[in-house]
Amino acid sequence: MVEEISSTPAGDIIINVGPQHPATHGVLHLVITINGETIQKVEPHLGFIHRSIEKMCESLSYRQFIYVTSRMDYLSSHINNHACALCVEKGMQVEIPSRAQVIRILMDELTRIASHELWWGAMAMDLGAFTPFFHAFREREAINDIMEETCGARLTMNYMVPGGVMQDIHPNFQRRVKDFIALYKSKINEYSEMVTGNIIFQNRMKGVGFLSAADAISFGCTGPTARGSGVSCDIRKLYPYEIYEQLEFDEILETGGDSFSRYMVRVREMNQSVRIIEQLIDNIPEGDFQAKTKAVLKLPKGEFYQRVETARGELGVYIVSEGGATPYRIKFRSPGFSNLSALDHMARGSKLGDLVAMMGTLDLVIPDIDR
Amino acid sequence: MTNEIVQQKITELSPTIAFEEGSQWLTLQVESANWHMLATQLRQQEDLCFDYLFCLTCIDWKSHLTMVYHLDSTNYRHNIVVKVKLDKTNPAIETVSDIWKTANFHEREVYEMFGVNFLHHPDLRLLILPDGWEGKKPMLKDFEDPINMIKL
């Protein structure tokens, strides 16, 4: 962990975590000031995987730019694509066929489960438990196989296009998803037996990285990070898109504000995603999977903003159009960027060993932060 | 609260504010000199309570820059968009990171990408760009990088 140590006159020590460090899950560089074992300050240095996606999008057409966004938050690439497709559709005022809407939500929720599975395995691994990682990947692989069959890719799916989805679902899709749900339900109890109920795990998580509700809002935290502090911020409930308002699911809230609360929100959220999938999987309406759109898409002059709920929180896509075939300016309000900004506040005064427990429950995906 | 009531309340706060029509959300145009005071009022006034700044960005319009703030109220669930026009030469605006803490990082990003100087910002340094970055700001429209940028 310690790459370079330098002492300051006050007796504080500055250490670097990353940019190549297993617990940062990517190329994140944290410069940490410690006094003894107590953290005084955490200073993130970003940009190691900055590709300037916003600038890149300015020279891509409205069909092309969606593919780049799969590379932002690669664990919820469906949802990124979805946000962009919705924003373009808002500008073009296209009606999406109901079949496409249902397929999109199914894909979103499968992605959310896959993302939380990976997070759960990695979280346990950060705290020293290696086995859960393999258990999580067993379920995640099942989802990736479903994705591969229908979308042709396992990670960067690029399946959502303006007007619907790229192609119809694979004939096996429904059966495979039902198989997955059966698998998931038979295994989910293992999760609580192995990790959640483990007293060592709980001791490392409880009371660590406290974030009050007011601070969570002020720092712009969203998703499970804010819901662990009791802030209601699920965009699917507050500003519903597609057919989320017709579906039955609960917004998971925990009021502890510590790492364990954030952990519990994600674990419980997976069950809600399964609940949504169960409601839809037998009720995929017949019809087109894509609305008819022109070959070259042009958005009218104006500004369009779409908010969606990714696995990490609120993703905002802000398109400024001048009426041409490419956007004039695009801004992605990424959830990880804001969530990370709360890390310094959370970590001050805690022990260095607890930092990993805090970072883990923020669920950082570095390409999402850097963009 | 509906947009009309929010508009009325904001007009009471500051009668000179211009409203923009035809957007998804109520859009305000504010002079940069008045922005910090208005932001404080928007945050603190009980019946407006815009406590969540969910997007902060900047747009380069070649002749000028526009700062765009998207605000949400977690109590009442009303949204507004605030736009502040800035000069292209030496753009500067008062920071709002003392009101919404999330602005700290977002303003640092705008500072390095667009060159907007945020006055009284607690920690205005490069965040994403490598240390010692010199030259034009990358997100400006006239930025040229013949090696790394692919023009289609």
Interface residues (C-beta under 8 A of the other chain):
Chain A: H45 L46 G47 H50 S52 E54 K55 S59 L60 K90 A214 D215 I217 S218 F219 G220 T222 V231 S232 C233 L238 G302 E303 F304 Y305 R307 E314 G316 Y318 V320 Y328 R329 K331 R333 F337 S338 L340 S341 A342 H345 D370
Chain B: G22 S23 Q24 W25 D51 Y52 L53 F54 C55 T57 I59 D60 V68 H70 T74 R77 W100 K101 T102 N104 F105 H106 E109 L127 I128 L129 P130 P138 M139 F143 M149 I150 K151 L152
